[in-house]
Amino acid sequence: MVDPTATDRPRPYDHVRLRPGNSLGADPATPYLVVDVLDTEPPTIELWHLADHPNHQDWAGATALTDIALVVRVATGDTRTWAPCPIHHPETSMTETPEPRRVTRADLSATHGIPESTLARWYSKRDTNGHPLAERNGKTLEWDATEWAEWHRSQHRQDPNLVNVSEFAKILGHKDHTWVSKAATIPPPGFPEPVEWDDPVNRRRPKWRRSEAQAFADNRVERTAPAGAGRRAGSRAGTRYANDERLTAAIKSLTDHPDDRPTRHIERLHQLLPGSSPSAWTQILKAARDQMAEAQAAPHQQP
């Protein structure tokens, strides 16, 4: 059997699930929090209940590494899920290859918290998403637990250079992703094409390059005014950033703090409406000053 490296073993703050027939007699579907790993042979894993468990303040128990069926580790920008290998025992030959642990769809659902209907849909699209093939045990489909966990992790790894609809909406300063979701289907002028889809068959859950999303946010033009809407006397038709909430915020910042330097205005506006670059705010502040100057000049214009 293969002795796992230190990075393959559970460590404090990991979430784990135990094998059926474990030494604690615990339900394999119940997740636990690792609080300590004792340097024994084999290593002893101390567990606590999770915060949503009725007895979450209580120590759950201590068990061996061989009882651990699945480990989930959440890190910045990534979630890793894997089935740890059994550790080496002196009486076991180093050339012996461990049998892969087989899991059913019900096991996967209980371990990962994914509905069986979703798991079935993923498997039905295995030709396009690379889902591991199953082996049939009677009428039941079974998968290699480690192979499936690695596939699932690779499918849900976040590329820091890509953004989904929610992240795109934040870049634009929107409160939700409704507008971006519609724009992905019926794109307005200049709206970037998605570079990939989490569900390419049905073209759902698009993703864009972060740089293209930011460029669109920085260079978006004004929305079309409602039919019949007028404009302030003396203002230019088609003024850039018209009806843009960023322009309104910039005018207010310039009005309330007329003596502030541009960098202070940009800092304040970015905190108020995050998502636009400093160069974009510089352009918006210029448009705001132009509009304020036109408004001041309008009363003095001859009829």
VMD Tcl script that draws the C-alpha trace (Angstrom):
set ca {
  {0.00 0.00 0.00}
  {1.08 3.57 -0.59}
  {1.91 5.78 2.36}
  {0.35 9.23 1.74}
  {2.43 12.36 2.00}
  {1.74 14.89 4.73}
  {-0.28 17.04 2.32}
  {-2.58 14.09 1.55}
  {-3.47 13.53 5.19}
  {-6.20 15.51 6.97}
  {-5.12 18.53 8.97}
  {-6.92 20.90 11.36}
  {-9.95 22.73 9.89}
  {-10.47 20.08 7.18}
  {-13.93 18.53 6.93}
  {-14.04 14.72 6.77}
  {-16.51 11.88 6.43}
  {-15.89 8.40 7.81}
  {-16.05 4.99 6.16}
  {-18.96 2.63 6.80}
  {-18.09 0.34 9.73}
  {-15.71 2.94 11.24}
  {-14.34 2.46 14.76}
  {-16.60 5.21 16.17}
  {-19.76 3.60 14.81}
  {-20.56 7.00 13.27}
  {-22.92 7.60 10.36}
  {-20.85 7.82 7.13}
  {-23.11 10.65 5.93}
  {-22.22 12.90 8.90}
  {-19.40 15.41 8.30}
  {-16.89 16.26 11.05}
  {-14.28 18.97 11.66}
  {-10.65 17.95 12.18}
  {-9.25 19.70 15.28}
  {-5.95 17.87 15.68}
  {-3.80 15.12 14.15}
  {-1.76 13.23 16.75}
  {1.64 11.87 15.77}
  {0.88 8.24 16.50}
  {1.22 5.14 14.33}
  {-1.19 5.15 12.62}
  {-2.03 8.88 13.04}
  {-4.98 9.63 15.33}
  {-7.50 12.17 14.02}
  {-9.43 14.16 16.64}
  {-12.87 15.28 15.44}
  {-15.50 17.79 16.50}
  {-19.06 18.20 15.32}
  {-19.75 21.00 12.81}
  {-21.48 24.21 13.85}
  {-24.86 23.11 12.48}
  {-24.85 19.87 14.52}
  {-27.08 19.83 17.64}
  {-24.03 18.86 19.73}
  {-21.60 21.16 17.93}
  {-19.93 22.22 21.18}
  {-18.98 18.64 22.02}
  {-15.91 16.64 21.10}
  {-17.02 13.95 18.65}
  {-14.22 11.39 19.01}
  {-10.80 10.26 17.88}
  {-10.25 7.82 15.05}
  {-7.53 6.40 12.82}
  {-6.61 7.68 9.36}
  {-7.88 4.41 7.92}
  {-11.40 5.36 9.03}
  {-11.40 8.55 6.91}
  {-13.38 8.09 3.68}
  {-13.22 11.64 2.29}
  {-11.42 14.90 3.06}
  {-12.60 18.38 2.02}
  {-10.14 21.27 2.30}
  {-11.22 24.84 1.53}
  {-8.47 27.31 0.65}
  {-8.44 30.73 -0.96}
  {-9.82 30.34 -4.48}
  {-9.90 26.54 -4.36}
  {-11.65 23.60 -2.72}
  {-9.89 20.27 -2.73}
  {-11.74 16.98 -2.18}
  {-10.04 13.60 -2.07}
  {-10.10 10.12 -0.56}
  {-6.90 9.58 1.48}
  {-4.91 6.43 0.83}
  {-4.64 3.84 3.61}
  {-1.32 4.19 5.42}
  {1.45 1.62 5.30}
  {1.48 -1.14 7.89}
  {4.73 -3.06 8.52}
  {3.04 -6.38 7.93}
  {1.81 -5.29 4.52}
  {3.95 -5.67 1.41}
  {5.03 -2.38 -0.17}
  {4.32 -3.84 -3.60}
  {0.67 -4.55 -2.78}
  {-1.75 -2.29 -4.67}
  {-4.83 -1.23 -2.69}
  {-8.22 -1.97 -4.14}
  {-9.95 1.22 -5.30}
  {-12.87 2.22 -3.12}
  {-16.11 2.03 -5.06}
  {-18.99 4.43 -4.35}
  {-22.57 4.56 -5.57}
  {-24.52 7.63 -6.64}
  {-26.20 7.63 -3.22}
  {-22.74 7.61 -1.58}
  {-21.63 10.58 -3.71}
  {-24.79 12.49 -2.89}
  {-24.36 11.92 0.86}
  {-20.64 12.72 0.82}
  {-20.66 15.83 -1.37}
  {-24.16 17.15 -0.66}
  {-25.14 17.04 -4.34}
  {-28.68 15.92 -5.34}
  {-28.78 12.55 -7.09}
  {-30.70 14.15 -9.97}
  {-27.74 16.50 -10.56}
  {-25.28 13.61 -10.40}
  {-27.38 11.70 -12.94}
  {-27.45 14.71 -15.27}
  {-23.67 15.08 -15.07}
  {-23.20 11.41 -15.91}
  {-25.60 11.60 -18.85}
  {-23.29 14.27 -20.38}
  {-20.06 12.34 -19.75}
  {-19.13 12.53 -23.45}
  {-18.71 16.32 -23.17}
  {-17.73 16.89 -19.52}
  {-15.24 14.04 -19.02}
  {-17.20 12.43 -16.16}
  {-15.50 9.18 -15.02}
  {-17.10 6.00 -16.34}
  {-18.99 3.77 -13.94}
  {-18.87 0.03 -13.44}
  {-22.13 -1.83 -13.01}
  {-22.63 -3.96 -9.90}
  {-25.93 -5.67 -10.63}
  {-28.35 -2.81 -11.21}
  {-26.19 -0.26 -9.39}
  {-23.57 2.05 -10.94}
  {-20.33 2.45 -9.00}
  {-17.34 4.80 -9.37}
  {-13.78 4.91 -8.10}
  {-14.06 7.38 -5.18}
  {-10.65 8.99 -5.73}
  {-11.09 9.32 -9.50}
  {-14.53 10.89 -9.08}
  {-13.35 13.33 -6.38}
  {-10.45 14.50 -8.57}
  {-12.78 15.00 -11.55}
  {-15.22 16.98 -9.42}
  {-12.43 19.18 -8.06}
  {-11.10 19.90 -11.56}
  {-14.56 20.83 -12.82}
  {-15.14 23.33 -10.02}
  {-11.69 24.90 -9.78}
  {-11.97 28.68 -10.23}
  {-9.76 30.30 -12.85}
  {-8.80 33.71 -11.38}
  {-8.74 35.18 -14.91}
  {-12.41 34.30 -15.53}
  {-15.57 35.74 -13.96}
  {-19.09 34.34 -13.76}
  {-22.33 36.34 -13.99}
  {-22.26 37.36 -10.31}
  {-18.66 38.59 -10.49}
  {-19.35 40.42 -13.77}
  {-22.31 42.13 -12.12}
  {-20.08 43.29 -9.23}
  {-17.57 44.74 -11.69}
  {-20.43 46.72 -13.26}
  {-21.63 47.86 -9.84}
  {-24.97 46.04 -10.11}
  {-26.72 44.66 -7.04}
  {-27.55 41.33 -8.70}
  {-26.72 39.41 -11.89}
  {-30.10 39.84 -13.65}
  {-28.82 42.36 -16.20}
  {-25.67 40.34 -16.98}
  {-27.68 37.12 -17.42}
  {-29.93 38.86 -19.97}
  {-26.96 40.47 -21.70}
  {-25.34 37.05 -22.15}
  {-28.41 35.98 -24.16}
  {-29.09 39.28 -25.96}
  {-25.79 41.18 -25.83}
  {-25.85 45.00 -26.02}
  {-23.25 46.81 -28.16}
  {-19.73 46.10 -26.97}
  {-20.72 43.33 -24.57}
  {-17.99 40.63 -24.58}
  {-18.64 37.06 -25.74}
  {-18.34 34.38 -23.03}
  {-15.14 32.36 -23.41}
  {-16.62 29.22 -21.83}
  {-19.75 27.74 -20.29}
  {-19.98 25.47 -17.23}
  {-22.83 23.73 -19.08}
  {-21.76 24.03 -22.75}
  {-24.48 21.72 -24.06}
  {-27.28 23.97 -22.81}
  {-25.15 27.16 -22.87}
  {-25.71 27.88 -19.20}
  {-23.47 29.50 -16.55}
  {-21.20 31.55 -18.88}
  {-17.79 32.92 -17.95}
  {-15.86 35.88 -19.34}
  {-12.27 37.03 -19.24}
  {-11.89 39.38 -16.29}
  {-9.95 41.87 -18.45}
  {-12.77 42.03 -21.02}
  {-15.42 42.45 -18.32}
  {-13.43 45.30 -16.77}
  {-12.91 46.93 -20.17}
  {-16.65 46.81 -20.84}
  {-17.33 48.38 -17.43}
  {-14.82 51.15 -18.11}
  {-16.10 51.99 -21.58}
  {-19.84 51.36 -21.43}
  {-21.94 54.09 -23.05}
  {-25.05 55.66 -21.67}
  {-28.33 53.80 -21.64}
  {-30.98 54.96 -24.08}
  {-33.28 57.54 -22.49}
  {-37.01 56.77 -22.42}
  {-39.00 57.90 -25.44}
  {-39.97 61.54 -25.17}
  {-37.47 62.31 -22.42}
  {-36.02 65.76 -22.65}
  {-32.62 67.07 -21.60}
  {-31.38 70.04 -19.66}
  {-31.12 73.23 -21.71}
  {-27.59 73.81 -22.90}
  {-26.47 70.19 -22.42}
  {-25.08 68.10 -25.25}
  {-27.23 65.27 -26.60}
  {-25.54 61.93 -26.16}
  {-23.23 63.03 -23.33}
  {-21.12 60.07 -22.28}
  {-22.16 58.38 -19.02}
  {-25.64 59.98 -19.12}
  {-28.04 58.00 -16.88}
  {-25.04 56.21 -15.35}
  {-25.19 56.04 -11.55}
  {-21.43 56.60 -11.45}
  {-21.86 60.05 -13.05}
  {-24.49 60.99 -10.46}
  {-22.18 59.87 -7.66}
  {-19.26 61.81 -9.16}
  {-21.33 65.02 -9.38}
  {-22.35 64.64 -5.73}
  {-18.75 64.03 -4.66}
  {-17.55 67.15 -6.53}
  {-20.42 69.21 -5.10}
  {-19.97 68.05 -1.50}
  {-16.15 68.16 -1.55}
  {-15.14 70.84 -4.07}
  {-11.61 71.25 -2.67}
  {-10.67 67.52 -2.69}
  {-7.94 66.29 -5.00}
  {-8.99 63.90 -7.84}
  {-7.34 60.95 -6.10}
  {-9.52 61.52 -3.02}
  {-12.66 61.66 -5.17}
  {-11.66 58.42 -6.92}
  {-10.98 56.70 -3.60}
  {-14.37 57.78 -2.24}
  {-16.24 56.79 -5.42}
  {-14.54 53.40 -5.61}
  {-15.65 52.63 -2.05}
  {-19.20 53.70 -2.91}
  {-19.42 51.90 -6.29}
  {-16.63 49.30 -6.58}
  {-15.81 47.75 -9.92}
  {-14.45 50.57 -12.11}
  {-10.77 51.26 -12.64}
  {-9.09 54.56 -11.62}
  {-8.78 55.56 -15.30}
  {-12.53 55.08 -15.75}
  {-13.27 57.21 -12.68}
  {-10.96 59.92 -14.05}
  {-13.05 60.04 -17.24}
  {-16.31 60.03 -15.27}
  {-15.12 62.90 -13.06}
  {-14.23 64.89 -16.19}
  {-17.72 64.26 -17.61}
  {-19.20 65.31 -14.26}
  {-17.28 68.60 -14.26}
  {-18.35 69.27 -17.86}
  {-22.00 68.69 -16.97}
  {-21.76 70.87 -13.86}
  {-20.18 73.68 -15.93}
  {-22.97 73.44 -18.54}
  {-25.61 73.58 -15.82}
  {-24.04 76.74 -14.36}
  {-23.85 78.36 -17.80}
  {-27.42 77.51 -18.84}
  {-29.21 80.27 -16.84}
  {-27.03 82.92 -18.49}
  {-27.77 81.83 -22.05}
  {-29.97 84.16 -24.13}
  {-33.45 82.78 -24.97}
}
mol new
graphics top color blue
foreach p $ca { graphics top sphere $p radius 0.5 }
foreach p [lrange $ca 0 end-1] q [lrange $ca 1 end] { graphics top cylinder $p $q radius 0.2 }
display resetview
